[in-house]
Amino acid sequence: MTAQTETPDTVTAVYQVSGMSCGHCEGSVSAEISGLPGVTSVKAVASTGEVTVVSAAPLEEAAVRAAVDEAGFELVGRA
């Protein structure tokens, strides 16, 4: 189940992250993923666990997983 959209300039992917419960959690996850090369925007929503990532090219899931782990949460997979 992959939620990924590609346009000529960007790729949008939606990931499911477990453990987020507040705005601070959203900020932590967003900050870590924003540091990945090519990422142009990140929107994390604690209430749904969804993290929408827009990037210049498709991201390696291992890199996203490492960023989410660094923030203290668990990447479940793509939403």
N, C-alpha and C positions, 0 to 999 in steps of 0.2 A: 504494500500500500504506500505509494509515493505521491506526495503532493509537491510537485516541482513544476514550475513554469519557466520557459525560456523565451526571451525576446532577443533581438539582435545585440542588445547592449548589456542585459542583465539576466540573472537566473534567480528565481525566488523558490526557496525550499522551506517547508514547514516541518519542524521537529517536535517530538513529544519529550518533555523533560519532567521527571518526577522530583518532588520535594520542594518545589517553590510554593511559598504561602503568603508572600507579601511584596510590596513594592521594592523593598531592599533586595529581596531574592531576584526579582526581575532585573534590577540594576546590575547585580553581580554577574548574572548570566549574560546580559547584554554587553557588559564591559569586556568580559573575556572573549566572547565570540567576535566582537567588533575589532579585536586585535588581530584577527586572522587576515592574512593577505587577500586583498580583493573584496573584502566585505564592505558594502556601502551603507547598509542599514540593518538594524536588528530590533525586533519588537517582541518582548517576552510578556506573556499574560499568565500570571500566577493562578488565576481561577480556573483556567482550562489546561494549563501546563504546556500550552503551545508557544513555540518560539519561531517567528517568521524571520528568515534571513534572506536579504537581497545581496547578491555578489556579482562581480564582473564575470565569473566563470564558475562552473560547478565546484563545490567544495568536497574534499575527501571527508567521508563520515568520521574517520579516525581523528582528524584534526578537530572537528566539531565536538566529538566525544571528549577529547583531551581538554578542550576549553571549558566544557560544561563540568567535567570532573574537577578542574582547577577552581571553579566557582563553588564547588562543594555540593553539586547535584548530580543526578544520573540521567544520561541520555537514554531514553527508552527506544527511540528509533524515529523514523519519519512518520509524521501524522497522516 
